[in-house]
Amino acid sequence: MRHRHHRNHNKAFTLVELLVVIAIIGILVGLLLPAVQAAREAARRMSCSNNFKQIGLALHNYHSAYKNLPMNRGGTYRTHVHGDNGDFNNRLSLSWMVGILPFLEQQGLWDQISNPLDLNRDGTKRTDGGALPYPAMGPVPWNDNYQPWLTQVPAYRCPSDSTVAAPYRVAFTNYSACAGDAYFEQHHGGVNDEGVASNNGTWGSEAGSRWARGVFHNRHFTKFRDIRDGLSNTVMCGENIVDDRKRRVATVPYRVAEAADMAQPPNTWEQYLDPERPNYWDPSLTNADPGLDEADRHGRGRRWPDGRPQFSQFNTIRPPNSYCVYRGHGDFGYGSASSLHQGGVHILMSDGAVTFITDSIDSGDQNQVPYHDLDPTYGTAGAGRESPYGVWGALGTKDSGETIEEAIGQ
C-alpha cells in the first residue's frame, strides 16, 4: 500500500512583488501626506479663528462694562518719581490687550498686573534687595524682569505661528488693533508720556485726531458710536506674524528716520524686496537708518503688552502680508496685517464677526501718499476723504463714509 506524501509549498513574495508593494505604499503616502498637512493647517486656522472670536467677545464685554473700547497705549503716567528707569510706571505704553484680560478668563494674570507686585521674574522678593514693589498696572511693557509681561496668554497666539519667546523675553502676540489707513503722529496721539495733551496745530491731540481714521486711536478712548461707517463694515483687529528674525518683510520694519522721507507712496519700498523671495527683504539691506531695524526685540508682535505701533497695531494701507515701514522703534509708521495661513489673514470686524481676507483684496491706489500733513497731494485737505486704498482701506476707516458693495471674505 502506497502512501502519498503531500508537500506544503509556502509561497513567498518575490523580490519584484515586494518592490511593487513598497512602491504602491510610497505612492499612497505621497498622496496622503499633503492631505494630512492640509487638514492640520485647517484645524490650526479654525483654532486661530476661535481665538479671534474670544477676543472679539472680550472687547464687546469690555465696552458693555466701561462704555468704550480699551485704550491702546494707555496705563499709568510717567512721573519721574523714584528715578526714571521705567520700574514705577508704564509711561502710557500698555496695549489694548492688557485691559481685556479679565474678559478672556485671565483673572489671575489681571490681578497680578492691577495690584502692586513685589516679585522678580525668578520668584525672589524685590523687597529683599531693598527695591520697591512694582506698582499697580506694572512697569514699562519692555521690562523683562516683570513676570506678568513674560506670561504667554494662549488666546493671543495663532497655532500656525510656531515662534516661541525665550523664557527671559516679553511674551508674543499674533493679533493687532486696526489703526486705519493713516499714520502721521499716531504713535502717541498728541499726548505725551505724562498724560499731557499737546495743542500743537500739526501733531497735537486735536490736530492729530484727523489722522486717527481707524477704530483704535492711541492714548484716546473709542466708543462704538464713533464707528459711523457701521460695525459690520469696519475692521477692529487683524492678525500679524511674530518676527522670527528671518527678515520677513511683514515682521522686520524698514526704518526711515525723517518724517518727510516717509511721505512717499506705499509702493516705494517694493524695490527692496528679494526678487526670488518677495516675502523677504533683499539680502543687500542691512541693519541701518535708512535700512532694516533688525534688533532682537523690535520685530512685529514680540511684546503683547506694548501699545506702540509696531508691536500691537496694523494699518490698511498695504495689502495683507506686505511689508512694514516705521520712522523708528516705537515711532509712527505702518505695518500690514499678516499671517502664516495660506493666501490671507483673519480679521475681526467691529461687530465681533471673524472673516478671512485674501492677499488679493482691492488695495486701491498704491501711488497715493497716506493722508497726513506732509501729503504732497492733499495735505490737511485729505482729512475726512474716502480711503485711497480701495476696499481694504475702506474697511480700516471708521467714519469716512465709504460704501462696501462686495461681500467680505467671499
VMD Tcl script that draws the C-alpha trace (Angstrom):
set ca {
  {0.00 0.00 0.00}
  {1.47 3.26 -1.10}
  {1.31 6.40 0.96}
  {1.19 9.67 -0.82}
  {3.27 12.37 0.71}
  {1.82 15.89 0.30}
  {4.40 18.61 0.42}
  {3.39 22.06 1.65}
  {4.88 24.68 -0.58}
  {4.94 28.05 1.30}
  {4.62 30.73 -1.31}
  {6.64 33.90 -0.56}
  {6.77 37.29 -2.21}
  {9.25 37.51 -4.96}
  {11.63 40.43 -4.94}
  {9.73 42.06 -7.77}
  {6.41 41.75 -5.95}
  {7.93 43.21 -2.77}
  {9.29 46.19 -4.68}
  {5.88 46.76 -6.29}
  {4.16 46.74 -2.88}
  {6.73 49.18 -1.45}
  {6.26 51.44 -4.46}
  {2.47 51.42 -4.02}
  {2.79 52.23 -0.31}
  {5.18 55.08 -1.16}
  {2.73 56.49 -3.69}
  {-0.15 56.32 -1.19}
  {1.92 58.04 1.49}
  {2.91 60.72 -1.01}
  {-0.74 61.28 -1.87}
  {-1.98 61.28 1.72}
  {0.74 63.41 3.34}
  {-0.33 66.72 1.72}
  {-3.91 65.96 2.67}
  {-2.89 65.33 6.29}
  {-0.85 68.53 6.36}
  {-3.74 70.47 4.83}
  {-6.12 69.03 7.43}
  {-3.77 70.05 10.23}
  {-3.47 73.59 8.89}
  {-7.26 73.77 8.51}
  {-7.57 72.81 12.18}
  {-4.98 75.42 13.19}
  {-6.74 78.05 11.10}
  {-10.06 77.22 12.79}
  {-8.38 77.45 16.20}
  {-6.98 80.86 15.25}
  {-10.46 82.00 14.21}
  {-11.81 80.81 17.56}
  {-9.12 82.83 19.37}
  {-10.24 85.90 17.49}
  {-13.88 85.25 18.34}
  {-12.91 85.12 22.02}
  {-11.03 88.40 21.65}
  {-14.00 89.97 19.88}
  {-16.35 88.86 22.64}
  {-13.92 90.21 25.26}
  {-13.81 93.59 23.51}
  {-17.60 93.76 23.38}
  {-17.90 92.78 27.03}
  {-15.32 95.43 27.92}
  {-17.37 98.01 26.01}
  {-20.53 96.88 27.81}
  {-18.79 97.32 31.16}
  {-16.96 100.61 30.54}
  {-18.93 102.18 27.65}
  {-15.81 102.39 25.49}
  {-13.18 100.12 23.96}
  {-9.90 99.66 25.85}
  {-7.31 102.34 25.20}
  {-4.29 101.34 23.18}
  {-1.13 102.80 24.63}
  {-2.76 103.57 27.94}
  {-1.78 102.83 31.53}
  {-0.04 105.00 34.11}
  {1.63 108.36 33.60}
  {5.36 108.95 33.61}
  {6.01 110.79 36.86}
  {9.82 110.73 37.25}
  {9.28 109.69 40.87}
  {11.88 107.24 42.27}
  {14.08 107.85 39.24}
  {13.13 107.31 35.65}
  {14.07 103.73 34.84}
  {10.59 102.55 33.96}
  {10.04 100.42 37.08}
  {7.46 102.71 38.71}
  {5.02 103.50 35.89}
  {4.49 102.27 32.34}
  {4.72 105.65 30.56}
  {1.28 105.30 29.00}
  {2.52 102.47 26.81}
  {0.27 99.49 27.55}
  {-1.54 97.75 24.71}
  {-5.27 97.21 24.35}
  {-4.68 93.53 25.19}
  {-3.90 94.27 28.85}
  {-7.33 95.70 29.62}
  {-9.36 92.79 28.25}
  {-7.57 90.08 30.28}
  {-10.43 89.67 32.80}
  {-12.81 89.07 29.89}
  {-10.56 86.31 28.48}
  {-10.66 84.21 31.65}
  {-7.28 85.59 32.69}
  {-8.40 86.97 36.03}
  {-5.33 85.63 37.83}
  {-2.93 87.43 35.49}
  {-5.05 90.58 35.67}
  {-4.93 90.51 39.47}
  {-1.14 90.38 39.36}
  {-0.98 93.34 36.98}
  {-3.64 95.53 38.57}
  {-2.11 95.28 42.05}
  {1.40 96.06 43.34}
  {3.75 93.11 42.84}
  {6.92 92.55 44.86}
  {8.23 89.56 42.88}
  {11.06 89.38 40.37}
  {10.94 87.16 37.31}
  {12.76 84.36 39.13}
  {10.27 84.41 42.02}
  {12.52 86.19 44.51}
  {11.20 89.10 46.56}
  {12.12 92.52 45.18}
  {11.82 93.95 48.66}
  {14.52 91.56 49.95}
  {17.01 93.50 47.85}
  {15.71 96.84 49.03}
  {13.80 97.67 45.83}
  {10.24 98.95 45.88}
  {7.45 96.68 44.61}
  {6.26 97.11 41.06}
  {3.22 99.44 41.09}
  {-0.31 98.59 40.06}
  {-0.51 98.26 36.24}
  {3.15 97.37 36.17}
  {6.34 98.91 34.79}
  {7.08 99.70 31.13}
  {5.98 96.85 28.85}
  {9.53 96.08 27.77}
  {10.67 95.33 31.34}
  {11.73 91.68 31.20}
  {12.01 91.23 34.97}
  {8.25 91.66 35.45}
  {6.75 88.18 35.22}
  {3.25 89.19 34.02}
  {4.73 90.65 30.84}
  {6.61 87.38 30.26}
  {3.45 85.31 30.68}
  {2.14 83.99 27.37}
  {-1.62 84.39 27.01}
  {-2.78 81.41 24.89}
  {-5.59 83.37 23.24}
  {-3.03 85.85 21.85}
  {-1.17 83.22 19.80}
  {-2.10 81.76 16.42}
  {-1.45 77.98 16.36}
  {0.06 78.28 12.86}
  {2.84 80.52 14.19}
  {5.41 78.37 15.98}
  {7.80 81.14 17.07}
  {8.20 80.90 20.85}
  {9.53 83.54 23.22}
  {12.65 82.73 25.21}
  {11.99 82.49 28.97}
  {13.65 85.87 29.52}
  {11.64 87.69 26.80}
  {8.36 89.55 26.95}
  {5.74 87.18 25.53}
  {4.31 87.46 22.00}
  {1.04 88.22 20.21}
  {-0.42 87.39 16.80}
  {-3.25 89.90 16.99}
  {-3.18 93.66 16.39}
  {-5.55 96.60 16.68}
  {-6.56 98.41 13.49}
  {-5.22 101.97 13.25}
  {-6.81 102.69 9.86}
  {-5.27 103.96 6.63}
  {-3.24 106.90 8.03}
  {-0.35 107.01 10.46}
  {1.03 110.53 10.92}
  {1.93 111.12 14.62}
  {-0.45 108.35 15.66}
  {2.13 106.62 17.85}
  {1.31 108.99 20.75}
  {-1.97 110.54 19.62}
  {-0.77 114.02 20.58}
  {-0.47 113.07 24.27}
  {2.92 112.79 25.97}
  {4.09 110.14 28.46}
  {2.99 112.36 31.35}
  {-0.58 112.32 30.03}
  {-0.49 115.94 28.89}
  {-2.33 116.64 25.63}
  {-0.44 118.90 23.25}
  {-2.16 121.80 21.48}
  {0.32 121.77 18.61}
  {-1.50 122.62 15.39}
  {0.19 119.85 13.41}
  {0.56 116.82 15.66}
  {-1.27 117.78 18.87}
  {-4.15 115.85 20.36}
  {-6.84 117.76 18.48}
  {-5.00 118.38 15.20}
  {-3.70 114.81 15.01}
  {-7.14 113.32 15.55}
  {-7.98 113.91 11.88}
  {-5.46 111.18 11.04}
  {-6.88 108.75 13.59}
  {-9.03 107.08 10.96}
  {-9.14 103.57 12.47}
  {-11.04 102.11 15.40}
  {-8.08 102.46 17.79}
  {-6.59 105.92 18.43}
  {-3.56 105.77 20.73}
  {-4.00 107.39 24.14}
  {-7.68 108.04 23.43}
  {-10.83 106.02 24.00}
  {-13.16 104.95 21.19}
  {-16.84 104.16 21.59}
  {-18.91 102.05 19.22}
  {-20.92 105.18 18.40}
  {-17.73 106.68 16.91}
  {-17.69 103.94 14.25}
  {-20.10 105.71 11.91}
  {-19.38 103.55 8.88}
  {-21.07 100.66 10.70}
  {-19.70 97.96 12.97}
  {-20.11 95.28 10.31}
  {-18.18 97.36 7.75}
  {-15.19 98.34 9.90}
  {-12.17 96.27 10.89}
  {-11.37 96.33 14.60}
  {-8.39 93.93 14.75}
  {-6.25 91.77 12.47}
  {-3.55 89.11 12.53}
  {0.19 89.63 12.48}
  {3.09 87.21 12.21}
  {5.52 87.28 15.12}
  {9.02 88.22 13.96}
  {11.12 85.03 13.77}
  {14.25 87.04 12.87}
  {14.34 85.65 9.34}
  {13.97 89.08 7.67}
  {10.36 88.70 6.65}
  {9.02 91.95 5.20}
  {5.87 91.66 7.33}
  {7.81 91.44 10.60}
  {11.12 93.28 10.28}
  {10.49 97.03 9.91}
  {12.15 99.16 7.27}
  {13.33 102.24 9.14}
  {13.09 105.79 7.76}
  {14.12 108.38 10.34}
  {12.83 111.55 8.70}
  {9.08 112.17 8.58}
  {9.43 113.90 5.21}
  {11.22 110.86 3.79}
  {8.30 108.67 4.87}
  {5.87 110.83 2.89}
  {6.17 108.53 -0.11}
  {3.70 106.31 -1.98}
  {3.21 102.97 -0.19}
  {4.72 101.06 -3.12}
  {8.05 102.93 -2.76}
  {9.68 100.17 -0.73}
  {8.85 97.36 -3.17}
  {12.30 97.99 -4.67}
  {13.89 96.47 -1.55}
  {12.16 93.09 -1.75}
  {14.13 89.96 -2.58}
  {13.14 89.22 -6.21}
  {13.47 85.48 -5.60}
  {11.54 85.56 -2.30}
  {9.24 88.59 -2.30}
  {8.07 87.92 1.27}
  {11.61 88.65 2.47}
  {13.85 91.70 2.35}
  {16.66 91.77 -0.19}
  {19.93 90.35 1.21}
  {21.69 93.62 0.36}
  {19.75 95.50 3.07}
  {21.48 95.91 6.41}
  {20.56 96.99 9.91}
  {20.81 100.73 9.29}
  {18.95 104.04 9.10}
  {17.58 104.11 6.50}
  {17.52 100.34 6.37}
  {16.20 97.49 8.44}
  {15.53 97.60 12.19}
  {16.76 94.10 13.00}
  {17.10 94.49 16.77}
  {16.09 91.30 18.54}
  {13.17 92.91 20.40}
  {11.91 95.35 17.76}
  {10.12 92.93 15.45}
  {6.36 92.85 14.99}
  {4.32 91.04 17.63}
  {7.23 90.47 20.01}
  {5.67 92.28 23.02}
  {1.98 91.65 23.69}
  {1.64 94.33 26.44}
  {3.38 97.04 24.37}
  {0.97 99.51 22.76}
  {3.42 101.13 20.37}
  {2.51 100.71 16.69}
  {4.98 98.06 15.54}
  {4.03 95.72 18.38}
  {0.25 95.80 18.58}
  {-1.25 97.71 15.65}
  {-1.62 97.38 11.89}
  {-2.83 99.65 9.07}
  {-4.97 99.10 6.00}
  {-2.52 100.84 3.66}
  {-0.53 98.00 2.13}
  {-2.42 94.77 1.30}
  {-2.25 91.83 3.72}
  {1.13 90.11 4.09}
  {3.03 93.10 2.76}
  {5.92 95.00 4.36}
  {6.09 97.42 7.29}
  {7.75 100.84 7.42}
  {8.36 102.90 10.58}
  {10.22 106.09 11.36}
  {11.93 104.33 14.24}
  {11.47 101.99 17.15}
  {8.23 102.98 18.88}
  {7.62 105.81 16.41}
  {4.92 106.27 13.79}
  {4.63 104.27 10.59}
  {2.55 101.47 9.18}
  {2.54 97.69 9.29}
  {0.49 95.24 7.32}
  {-1.84 92.58 8.62}
  {-0.11 89.23 8.12}
  {-0.41 85.53 8.89}
  {1.05 82.11 8.14}
  {-2.27 80.88 6.77}
  {-2.23 80.23 3.06}
  {-3.37 83.20 1.00}
  {-4.58 85.73 3.53}
  {-5.36 86.79 7.09}
  {-8.16 86.69 9.64}
  {-9.71 90.00 10.60}
  {-12.09 90.85 13.41}
  {-14.88 93.20 12.43}
  {-16.23 95.69 14.94}
  {-19.46 93.72 15.30}
  {-17.44 90.71 16.51}
  {-17.55 88.74 13.25}
  {-14.35 87.00 12.14}
  {-13.64 86.65 8.43}
  {-10.75 85.70 6.19}
  {-9.36 88.35 3.83}
  {-7.21 87.27 0.89}
  {-3.95 88.91 -0.08}
  {-5.55 89.92 -3.38}
  {-8.17 92.20 -1.82}
  {-8.53 95.51 -3.66}
  {-5.98 97.87 -2.07}
  {-6.60 100.83 -4.34}
  {-4.03 103.39 -5.43}
  {-0.63 102.42 -4.03}
  {0.80 105.59 -5.60}
  {-1.17 107.81 -3.20}
  {0.80 109.02 -0.19}
  {-1.10 108.24 3.05}
  {-3.14 111.23 4.16}
  {-1.30 113.47 6.63}
  {0.12 116.97 6.94}
  {3.06 116.12 4.66}
  {0.90 114.55 1.94}
  {2.02 116.47 -1.19}
  {-1.32 115.92 -2.97}
  {-3.91 116.86 -0.34}
  {-2.12 117.80 2.87}
  {-4.69 118.56 5.56}
  {-7.38 118.51 2.86}
  {-7.05 114.72 2.92}
  {-8.77 114.56 6.30}
  {-12.26 113.11 6.01}
  {-11.79 111.86 2.45}
  {-12.58 108.34 1.40}
  {-9.66 105.96 1.63}
  {-7.43 105.83 -1.46}
  {-6.64 102.17 -0.72}
  {-9.72 100.52 -2.15}
  {-11.88 98.07 -0.25}
  {-9.04 97.26 2.15}
  {-8.54 100.89 3.08}
  {-12.28 101.49 3.38}
  {-12.61 98.59 5.81}
  {-9.99 100.22 8.02}
  {-11.67 103.62 8.34}
  {-14.39 104.16 10.90}
  {-16.11 107.33 9.69}
  {-15.09 108.25 6.14}
  {-18.44 107.42 4.54}
  {-17.30 104.62 2.22}
  {-19.78 102.08 0.96}
  {-18.66 98.45 0.92}
  {-20.51 96.92 -2.01}
  {-18.95 93.46 -2.07}
  {-19.27 90.57 0.36}
  {-16.18 90.50 2.54}
  {-14.29 87.21 2.80}
  {-16.15 85.55 -0.07}
}
mol new
graphics top color blue
foreach p $ca { graphics top sphere $p radius 0.5 }
foreach p [lrange $ca 0 end-1] q [lrange $ca 1 end] { graphics top cylinder $p $q radius 0.2 }
display resetview
